[in-house]
């Protein structure tokens, strides 16, 4: 059974940082390109970031570029998203997902509010 389990979300103030993790099991994690996607209430999913299998190539939405850093540890089957300088508009449920194949986690809530 494929499982992607996100963690690390929470309530923070503007300007704070959070690090999200996504623990993968039941799939060849090291052979898969991975992504982070977020969805705010009442809005559609928004692609946030992606990383290739080796972690060398990374991609970011303009809205998070220079603030978020995606990374992965293939030995631990874990994907990360370091989020810095958080803004209220970053509030959403964050999902990790395989770039192809349609596997998604259950999401972790990030709320940025003063």
Steps between C-alpha positions, in 0.01 A plus 500: 500500500632838400509751783609862504471652847557872545588663829637825636213736436364738758402853594777756464534875475595691184874484447540169682632176355371144484645178367259250352591134465344226289580141590454260209445126504378232261663658195844541348545847648853550374386438143218753505485870432305661784294814547334713764153637427286722721134582515347792681133499605271563206780485247639240266829319551812708443827338403776620732822318426655193341822303525654235280603154614852593601407829659724699268227673301241705687213716381283758671187699440569871473293556814747304716826538312787621721300419815439124480754222454410149391731211580497127544683224682468186292665290771216597732227500233412852608416820317535841664379854447678772695274804506649831603361853525149363512212723399127479571444407136708187555224363724372176347500126530831378362519167322795302379441305183680299241550704185357213298275219611252696705609410852418766759531525875222607734640849541619716787346834591713813498346816642685830497330761711583770749 
